[in-house]
Amino acid sequence: MSQLAEKSCVTPADAVAPIPFDNTYARMPEAFYERVKPAAVAAPKLLRVNDALARQLRIDPAFLKSPEGVAVLSGNGIAPGSDPIAQAYAGHQFGSFVPQLGDGRAVLLGEVVDAAGKRFDIQLKGSGQTRFSRRGDGRAALGPVIREYVVSEAMAALGIPTTRSLAVVLTGEQVMRERALPGGILTRVASSHLRVGTFQYFAARGDVENLRALADYAIARHYPDARSAEDPYLAFYDAVVAALARLSARWMLVGFIHGVLNTDNTAIGGETIDYGPCAFIDAYRPDKVFSSIDQFGRYAFENQPAAVGWNLARFAEALLPLIADGGEKAIERANASIAAFDDHFNAAYLAGMRRKLGLVREVEGDLELASDLLTRMAENGADFTLTFRALCGAAADAKGDAEVRGLFTDPAAFDEWAGRWRERLSLEEQPAGMRRSEMLSVNPMFIPRNHRIEAAIRDAEAGRFETFHELVEVLAHPFDDQPKFADYAKPPRPEEEVRQTFCGT
């Protein structure tokens, strides 16, 4: 098994580097990537730097805001220690396999090790063409860049594993989509950019040597405990299954729809990645689809766990040459591991739903109680986020029922359920005030509502950025009441409702 540390290239202690790069993936075989420099842009202008994230990564925010830093964030300059590459991967896109995809508009600048000793990639999105661009321009419009910054940082504040956003730069150029749009570049931070599709890339070519090298690298970087297992590659697969099952449950507990859950958008590190046509549900509908390219609802809200499970089955297929030394037992063992996905998901989902409903004890029938609430919400147009938030007050005092009832077109539908919920709450020993506090800590007041994101994008395209900055600040504290920004918690008026979201490529 390869050791990640053996591939490390640490900056000497007496050297001064504005970004403390410590690259490892760029030292893998050249079949893994293309060495490519970001394309320069005409007139870069910094829009936002995530100061707290920069400090976590041991990067001085003042450097990122300097002319030299803006040059790095825009692709106009290369920082010392950076080794820019575009990563190769394949993927199933809406069920159809494409043997070569790769970073068509992104460049991995390098890796850093943060203050806690954890390794992260730093990548530019919208940084120009690579050999993986497939006739694309390699650029990003400002709108999708803003959407990813807003939603990824909101997800982090909600406590959901996710890639992060370090900075946004305006390019001073336009990109052509349906119309000319201002261009932008996002600096994305991830625990890695290894995807199910990365493994499929080598498996599809029958390249077992590089497949093994990739698996060894992924184990060393993400799941080092697997190295000591009897079958390290099966233990690695089991760890990924568990991580992605838990992640899927977290999405379902906050009403998040990824929108394009292809295998190339499924990160083996267990983070949410690639915020394209993503959205949050307003009025709860389990079959809700926002993505304009998801015409048949493959990745509808309720289908997401099954979609991730399907992707994991494809991951198992890619790893078969390594599991059980590629022998006859490989399929049998992989199938047993795949079957565990449902158990991991169900456990994480039920535990999360109990917390949302103020339930501590494990009592049979809790899942049915939660499912019945969701059914009634769907039948009565109740807002997903506000219903659970209002339940926090109702759990402490029945007078709070009025706020919840007002979210249902037929309040009696809530009343009948609330009676059974209170019977269940009577089995708990928590004081009412403690129950309310704990529910408030898991049921957000603020989510990145689609109409608010669209408003921020419209204003930014017109050169007005205050809406974007304010939205980011509000979403950084999703569980606080923030009376000054109460309007941000409200669902859209009919004329504000967003019915479709777009990928942006």
C-alpha positions as CSV (number, residue, x, y, z in Angstrom):
1,M,0.0,0.0,0.0
2,S,1.3,3.4,-0.9
3,Q,1.8,6.0,1.9
4,L,0.5,9.5,1.2
5,A,3.4,11.0,3.2
6,E,5.9,9.4,0.9
7,K,4.6,11.5,-2.0
8,S,4.5,14.8,0.1
9,C,6.5,17.8,-0.9
10,V,6.6,20.0,2.2
11,T,7.8,23.6,2.0
12,P,10.9,24.0,4.1
13,A,10.3,25.6,7.5
14,D,12.4,28.6,6.7
15,A,10.7,29.2,3.3
16,V,8.0,31.9,3.0
17,A,5.1,30.8,0.8
18,P,1.9,32.8,0.6
19,I,0.0,29.6,0.2
20,P,1.6,26.6,2.0
21,F,1.3,24.1,-0.9
22,D,2.0,20.5,0.0
23,N,1.1,18.6,-3.2
24,T,0.7,14.9,-3.6
25,Y,-1.8,14.1,-6.4
26,A,0.4,15.9,-8.9
27,R,3.1,13.3,-8.2
28,M,0.8,10.5,-9.2
29,P,1.4,8.9,-12.7
30,E,0.7,11.3,-15.6
31,A,-2.3,9.2,-16.7
32,F,-4.2,10.8,-13.8
33,Y,-4.2,14.4,-15.1
34,E,-3.0,17.0,-17.6
35,R,-0.5,19.6,-16.5
36,V,-2.1,22.9,-17.5
37,K,-1.9,26.5,-16.4
38,P,-5.1,28.5,-15.8
39,A,-5.9,30.8,-18.7
40,A,-5.4,34.5,-18.0
41,V,-8.3,36.9,-17.8
42,A,-8.7,40.5,-18.9
43,A,-9.4,42.5,-15.8
44,P,-9.7,40.4,-12.6
45,K,-11.4,42.0,-9.6
46,L,-11.9,40.3,-6.3
47,L,-15.5,40.0,-5.2
48,R,-15.2,38.0,-2.0
49,V,-12.7,36.2,0.2
50,N,-13.7,33.7,2.9
51,D,-11.4,35.0,5.6
52,A,-12.2,32.3,8.2
53,L,-11.6,29.5,5.7
54,A,-8.4,31.1,4.6
55,R,-7.1,31.2,8.1
56,Q,-8.1,27.6,8.7
57,L,-6.0,26.7,5.6
58,R,-3.0,28.7,7.0
59,I,-3.4,31.3,4.3
60,D,-3.2,35.0,5.1
61,P,-6.4,36.6,3.8
62,A,-4.5,39.8,3.3
63,F,-2.4,38.0,0.7
64,L,-5.5,36.8,-1.2
65,K,-6.8,40.4,-1.3
66,S,-3.4,41.8,-2.6
67,P,-2.7,42.2,-6.3
68,E,-0.5,39.1,-6.2
69,G,-3.3,37.1,-4.5
70,V,-5.9,38.2,-6.9
71,A,-3.6,37.2,-9.8
72,V,-3.4,33.7,-8.3
73,L,-7.2,33.5,-7.7
74,S,-7.9,34.6,-11.3
75,G,-5.3,32.4,-13.0
76,N,-3.2,35.3,-14.0
77,G,-0.4,34.2,-11.8
78,I,1.0,31.0,-10.3
79,A,1.9,31.0,-6.6
80,P,5.2,29.4,-5.4
81,G,4.7,25.7,-4.8
82,S,1.6,25.4,-7.0
83,D,1.6,22.6,-9.5
84,P,-1.5,23.1,-11.6
85,I,-3.3,20.1,-13.1
86,A,-6.6,19.1,-14.6
87,Q,-7.8,15.8,-13.3
88,A,-9.0,12.9,-15.4
89,Y,-12.2,11.0,-14.7
90,A,-15.1,9.3,-16.3
91,G,-18.7,9.0,-15.2
92,H,-22.3,7.9,-15.7
93,Q,-24.3,10.9,-16.6
94,F,-28.0,10.3,-16.1
95,G,-27.3,6.6,-16.4
96,S,-25.2,6.7,-19.6
97,F,-21.5,6.0,-19.3
98,V,-19.0,8.5,-20.7
99,P,-15.4,7.0,-20.6
100,Q,-13.7,10.4,-20.5
101,L,-14.9,13.5,-18.8
102,G,-12.3,15.3,-16.5
103,D,-11.8,18.8,-15.4
104,G,-13.0,20.7,-18.4
105,R,-13.2,24.1,-16.8
106,A,-11.2,23.6,-13.6
107,V,-7.6,23.5,-12.5
108,L,-6.3,22.1,-9.3
109,L,-3.7,24.5,-8.1
110,G,-2.4,22.2,-5.4
111,E,-3.0,21.0,-1.8
112,V,-2.6,22.5,1.6
113,V,-2.6,21.0,5.1
114,D,-4.7,23.0,7.5
115,A,-4.1,23.9,11.1
116,A,-5.6,20.6,12.3
117,G,-3.4,18.5,10.0
118,K,-6.1,17.8,7.4
119,R,-5.3,17.9,3.7
120,F,-7.4,20.0,1.2
121,D,-7.3,20.7,-2.5
122,I,-7.5,24.2,-3.8
123,Q,-9.1,24.4,-7.2
124,L,-10.1,27.2,-9.6
125,K,-13.4,26.7,-11.4
126,G,-13.9,28.7,-14.6
127,S,-10.2,28.9,-15.3
128,G,-10.1,28.0,-19.0
129,Q,-9.9,25.1,-21.4
130,T,-8.1,21.8,-20.8
131,R,-7.9,18.7,-22.9
132,F,-11.1,17.5,-21.1
133,S,-13.2,20.5,-22.1
134,R,-15.1,18.7,-24.9
135,R,-15.7,21.8,-27.0
136,G,-16.6,23.8,-23.9
137,D,-15.1,27.3,-23.4
138,G,-13.7,26.3,-19.9
139,R,-15.2,29.4,-18.4
140,A,-17.9,30.0,-15.8
141,A,-20.6,32.6,-15.7
142,L,-20.8,34.7,-12.6
143,G,-24.3,33.3,-11.7
144,P,-23.3,29.7,-11.2
145,V,-20.2,30.9,-9.3
146,I,-22.4,32.9,-6.9
147,R,-24.8,30.0,-6.5
148,E,-22.0,27.6,-5.6
149,Y,-20.4,30.0,-3.1
150,V,-23.8,30.7,-1.4
151,V,-25.0,27.1,-1.2
152,S,-21.7,25.4,-0.4
153,E,-21.0,27.8,2.5
154,A,-24.6,27.5,3.7
155,M,-24.2,23.7,3.7
156,A,-21.1,24.1,5.8
157,A,-22.9,26.3,8.3
158,L,-25.7,23.6,8.4
159,G,-23.0,21.1,9.4
160,I,-23.3,19.0,6.2
161,P,-20.1,17.7,4.7
162,T,-19.3,19.8,1.6
163,T,-16.7,21.4,-0.5
164,R,-16.1,25.0,0.5
165,S,-15.7,28.3,-1.3
166,L,-12.6,30.4,-0.6
167,A,-13.0,33.2,-3.1
168,V,-14.9,34.7,-6.0
169,V,-13.2,36.8,-8.7
170,L,-14.8,38.7,-11.5
171,T,-12.9,38.2,-14.8
172,G,-13.8,41.4,-16.6
173,E,-14.9,39.2,-19.5
174,Q,-18.1,37.9,-20.8
175,V,-19.1,34.3,-21.5
176,M,-21.7,33.2,-24.0
177,R,-24.5,31.0,-22.8
178,E,-28.1,31.7,-23.9
179,R,-26.8,35.3,-23.8
180,A,-23.7,37.2,-22.9
181,L,-23.0,37.0,-19.1
182,P,-20.3,38.4,-16.9
183,G,-17.6,35.8,-16.1
184,G,-16.4,34.6,-12.7
185,I,-14.0,32.2,-11.2
186,L,-14.6,30.3,-7.9
187,T,-11.8,29.1,-5.7
188,R,-13.1,25.8,-4.4
189,V,-11.7,23.9,-1.4
190,A,-12.3,20.1,-1.0
191,S,-10.9,17.3,1.1
192,S,-10.1,15.9,-2.4
193,H,-11.7,15.9,-5.8
194,L,-11.6,12.1,-6.1
195,R,-14.9,10.8,-7.5
196,V,-16.5,7.5,-8.3
197,G,-15.8,8.5,-11.9
198,T,-12.1,8.8,-11.2
199,F,-12.0,5.1,-10.5
200,Q,-14.3,4.4,-13.4
201,Y,-11.8,6.1,-15.7
202,F,-9.1,3.5,-15.1
203,A,-11.5,0.5,-14.7
204,A,-13.0,1.3,-18.1
205,R,-9.5,1.1,-19.6
206,G,-8.6,-2.1,-17.9
207,D,-5.7,-0.3,-16.2
208,V,-5.5,-2.2,-13.0
209,E,-2.1,-0.9,-12.1
210,N,-3.3,2.7,-12.0
211,L,-6.6,1.7,-10.4
212,R,-4.7,0.1,-7.6
213,A,-2.4,3.2,-7.2
214,L,-5.5,5.4,-7.1
215,A,-7.2,3.2,-4.5
216,D,-4.0,3.2,-2.4
217,Y,-3.8,7.0,-2.6
218,A,-7.5,7.4,-1.6
219,I,-7.1,5.0,1.3
220,A,-4.1,6.9,2.6
221,R,-5.7,10.2,2.2
222,H,-9.3,9.5,3.4
223,Y,-9.6,6.2,5.1
224,P,-6.2,5.2,6.5
225,D,-7.8,2.6,8.9
226,A,-8.6,0.5,5.9
227,R,-4.9,-0.3,5.4
228,S,-4.8,-2.7,8.3
229,A,-8.0,-4.6,7.3
230,E,-7.8,-8.2,5.9
231,D,-9.1,-6.9,2.6
232,P,-8.1,-3.2,2.5
233,Y,-10.0,-2.4,-0.7
234,L,-13.2,-3.9,0.6
235,A,-12.8,-2.0,3.8
236,F,-12.2,1.1,1.8
237,Y,-15.4,0.5,-0.2
238,D,-17.3,-0.1,3.0
239,A,-16.1,3.2,4.4
240,V,-17.2,5.1,1.3
241,V,-20.7,3.4,1.4
242,A,-21.2,4.4,5.0
243,A,-20.0,8.0,4.4
244,L,-22.2,8.6,1.4
245,A,-25.2,7.0,3.0
246,R,-24.9,9.4,5.9
247,L,-24.4,12.3,3.5
248,S,-27.6,11.4,1.6
249,A,-29.5,11.3,4.9
250,R,-28.3,14.8,5.8
251,W,-29.6,16.1,2.4
252,M,-33.0,14.6,3.1
253,L,-33.2,16.1,6.5
254,V,-32.8,19.7,5.3
255,G,-34.7,19.5,2.0
256,F,-31.7,19.8,-0.3
257,I,-31.8,18.6,-3.9
258,H,-28.4,18.1,-5.6
259,G,-29.9,18.0,-9.1
260,V,-27.2,16.2,-11.0
261,L,-26.1,13.1,-9.0
262,N,-23.9,11.5,-11.7
263,T,-21.0,9.3,-10.7
264,D,-18.6,12.0,-11.7
265,N,-20.4,14.3,-9.1
266,T,-20.1,11.7,-6.3
267,A,-17.0,12.3,-4.1
268,I,-15.5,9.3,-2.4
269,G,-14.5,11.5,0.5
270,G,-18.1,11.8,1.5
271,E,-18.6,15.5,0.7
272,T,-21.3,17.3,-1.3
273,I,-19.6,18.4,-4.5
274,D,-20.5,20.2,-7.7
275,Y,-23.3,22.6,-7.0
276,G,-24.9,23.1,-10.4
277,P,-28.7,23.1,-10.6
278,C,-29.0,22.5,-6.9
279,A,-31.9,23.9,-4.8
280,F,-33.7,23.7,-1.5
281,I,-37.4,22.7,-1.3
282,D,-39.8,25.4,-0.2
283,A,-43.3,23.8,0.0
284,Y,-42.6,20.1,0.6
285,R,-43.0,17.8,-2.3
286,P,-41.1,14.5,-2.3
287,D,-41.1,14.3,-6.1
288,K,-39.8,17.8,-6.6
289,V,-37.3,18.4,-9.4
290,F,-35.6,21.8,-10.2
291,S,-32.9,20.9,-12.6
292,S,-33.8,21.8,-16.2
293,I,-31.8,18.8,-17.5
294,D,-33.5,16.2,-15.2
295,Q,-36.5,15.8,-17.5
296,F,-37.6,12.4,-16.1
297,G,-37.0,13.1,-12.4
298,R,-34.1,10.7,-12.0
299,Y,-32.6,12.9,-9.3
300,A,-35.9,14.1,-7.7
301,F,-35.7,14.8,-4.0
302,E,-37.1,11.4,-3.0
303,N,-34.9,9.5,-5.4
304,Q,-31.6,10.8,-4.1
305,P,-30.7,7.9,-1.7
306,A,-31.4,5.4,-4.5
307,A,-29.3,7.4,-6.9
308,V,-26.4,7.5,-4.6
309,G,-26.8,3.7,-4.0
310,W,-26.8,3.2,-7.8
311,N,-23.6,5.2,-8.0
312,L,-22.0,3.1,-5.3
313,A,-22.9,-0.1,-7.2
314,R,-20.9,1.4,-10.2
315,F,-18.1,2.1,-7.8
316,A,-18.1,-1.5,-6.7
317,E,-17.9,-2.6,-10.3
318,A,-14.8,-0.4,-10.8
319,L,-13.1,-1.9,-7.7
320,L,-13.8,-5.5,-8.4
321,P,-10.3,-6.2,-9.8
322,L,-8.9,-5.2,-6.4
323,I,-11.5,-6.7,-4.0
324,A,-10.6,-10.3,-2.8
325,D,-7.6,-10.0,-5.0
326,G,-9.9,-10.0,-8.0
327,G,-11.0,-13.5,-7.3
328,E,-14.4,-15.3,-7.5
329,K,-15.5,-13.9,-4.1
330,A,-15.2,-10.3,-5.2
331,I,-18.7,-9.9,-6.5
332,E,-20.2,-11.7,-3.5
333,R,-18.4,-9.5,-1.1
334,A,-19.1,-6.3,-3.0
335,N,-22.8,-7.1,-3.1
336,A,-22.9,-7.6,0.7
337,S,-21.3,-4.2,1.1
338,I,-23.7,-2.5,-1.3
339,A,-26.6,-4.0,0.7
340,A,-25.4,-2.2,3.8
341,F,-26.1,1.2,2.2
342,D,-29.8,1.0,3.1
343,D,-29.0,0.2,6.8
344,H,-26.5,3.1,7.0
345,F,-28.9,5.5,5.4
346,N,-32.0,4.4,7.4
347,A,-30.1,4.7,10.7
348,A,-28.7,8.1,9.9
349,Y,-32.1,9.4,8.6
350,L,-34.1,8.1,11.6
351,A,-31.6,9.5,14.1
352,G,-31.7,12.8,12.4
353,M,-35.5,12.9,12.2
354,R,-35.8,12.0,15.8
355,R,-33.7,15.0,16.7
356,K,-35.8,17.3,14.4
357,L,-39.0,16.1,16.2
358,G,-37.5,16.4,19.7
359,L,-37.3,12.7,20.4
360,V,-34.4,11.2,22.3
361,R,-35.5,7.7,23.1
362,E,-35.7,5.1,20.4
363,V,-39.3,3.9,20.2
364,E,-40.8,1.7,17.5
365,G,-43.1,3.7,15.2
366,D,-41.0,6.9,15.2
367,L,-40.2,6.6,11.5
368,E,-43.9,6.1,10.7
369,L,-44.7,9.2,12.8
370,A,-42.2,11.3,10.9
371,S,-43.3,9.9,7.5
372,D,-46.9,10.7,8.3
373,L,-46.0,14.3,9.0
374,L,-44.2,14.6,5.7
375,T,-47.2,13.1,3.9
376,R,-49.5,15.7,5.5
377,M,-47.0,18.5,4.7
378,A,-47.0,17.4,1.0
379,E,-50.8,17.3,0.9
380,N,-51.2,20.7,2.4
381,G,-48.4,22.7,0.8
382,A,-46.5,23.2,4.1
383,D,-43.0,24.7,3.9
384,F,-40.4,22.1,4.8
385,T,-38.0,24.4,6.7
386,L,-40.6,26.5,8.5
387,T,-42.7,23.6,9.6
388,F,-39.8,21.9,11.4
389,R,-38.7,25.3,12.8
390,A,-42.2,26.0,14.1
391,L,-42.4,22.6,15.7
392,C,-39.6,23.7,18.1
393,G,-41.9,26.2,19.8
394,A,-44.8,23.8,19.7
395,A,-42.7,21.1,21.4
396,A,-42.3,23.4,24.4
397,D,-45.8,24.8,24.6
398,A,-49.0,23.8,22.8
399,K,-49.7,27.5,22.2
400,G,-47.0,27.2,19.5
401,D,-49.3,25.0,17.4
402,A,-50.9,28.1,15.9
403,E,-47.7,28.9,14.0
404,V,-47.5,25.4,12.6
405,R,-51.2,25.2,11.7
406,G,-50.9,28.3,9.7
407,L,-48.5,26.6,7.3
408,F,-51.1,23.9,6.3
409,T,-53.9,24.6,3.9
410,D,-56.0,22.3,6.1
411,P,-54.9,23.0,9.7
412,A,-56.8,20.0,10.9
413,A,-54.3,17.7,9.1
414,F,-51.7,19.0,11.5
415,D,-53.9,18.8,14.6
416,E,-54.5,15.1,14.2
417,W,-50.8,14.4,13.8
418,A,-49.9,16.7,16.7
419,G,-52.0,14.7,19.1
420,R,-50.0,11.5,18.3
421,W,-46.7,13.5,18.4
422,R,-47.5,14.8,21.9
423,E,-48.3,11.3,23.1
424,R,-44.9,10.3,21.9
425,L,-43.3,13.3,23.5
426,S,-44.8,12.2,26.8
427,L,-42.5,9.2,26.9
428,E,-39.5,11.6,27.0
429,E,-37.9,12.9,30.2
430,Q,-36.3,16.1,28.8
431,P,-37.6,19.4,30.2
432,A,-39.5,21.3,27.6
433,G,-37.0,24.2,27.5
434,M,-34.1,21.8,26.8
435,R,-36.1,20.0,24.1
436,R,-36.9,23.3,22.4
437,S,-33.2,24.3,22.5
438,E,-32.0,21.1,21.0
439,M,-34.6,21.2,18.3
440,L,-33.6,24.7,17.4
441,S,-30.0,23.5,17.0
442,V,-31.0,21.1,14.2
443,N,-34.0,22.8,12.5
444,P,-32.7,25.9,10.7
445,M,-34.5,29.1,10.3
446,F,-32.5,30.2,7.3
447,I,-31.7,28.1,4.2
448,P,-30.4,29.4,0.8
449,R,-33.9,29.8,-0.7
450,N,-33.9,29.7,-4.5
451,H,-35.5,33.1,-5.0
452,R,-33.0,34.8,-2.7
453,I,-30.1,33.2,-4.7
454,E,-31.7,34.3,-8.0
455,A,-32.0,37.9,-6.6
456,A,-28.4,37.9,-5.6
457,I,-27.4,36.7,-9.1
458,R,-29.5,39.3,-10.9
459,D,-28.1,42.1,-8.8
460,A,-24.5,40.8,-9.3
461,E,-24.9,40.6,-13.1
462,A,-26.0,44.3,-12.9
463,G,-22.9,45.2,-10.9
464,R,-24.7,45.3,-7.5
465,F,-23.1,42.9,-5.0
466,E,-24.6,43.9,-1.7
467,T,-27.4,41.3,-2.0
468,F,-24.8,38.5,-2.4
469,H,-22.7,39.6,0.5
470,E,-25.7,40.0,2.8
471,L,-27.1,36.6,1.9
472,V,-23.8,34.9,2.7
473,E,-23.7,36.6,6.1
474,V,-27.3,35.6,7.0
475,L,-26.7,32.0,5.9
476,A,-23.6,31.8,8.0
477,H,-25.9,31.6,11.1
478,P,-28.8,29.3,10.0
479,F,-30.0,28.3,13.4
480,D,-30.2,31.8,14.9
481,D,-33.4,33.9,14.8
482,Q,-31.7,37.0,13.3
483,P,-34.8,39.3,13.6
484,K,-33.2,42.0,11.5
485,F,-33.2,39.5,8.6
486,A,-36.5,37.8,9.2
487,D,-37.6,38.3,5.6
488,Y,-34.8,35.9,4.5
489,A,-36.7,33.0,6.2
490,K,-39.9,33.6,4.3
491,P,-40.8,31.4,1.4
492,P,-41.2,33.0,-2.0
493,R,-44.4,34.8,-3.1
494,P,-46.0,33.1,-6.1
495,E,-44.3,35.6,-8.5
496,E,-40.9,34.9,-6.9
497,E,-41.0,31.2,-7.0
498,V,-38.2,29.5,-8.9
499,R,-39.3,26.5,-10.8
500,Q,-36.2,25.6,-12.7
501,T,-32.4,25.8,-12.0
502,F,-29.7,25.5,-14.6
503,C,-26.2,23.8,-14.7
504,G,-24.4,26.9,-16.1
505,T,-22.1,25.0,-18.5
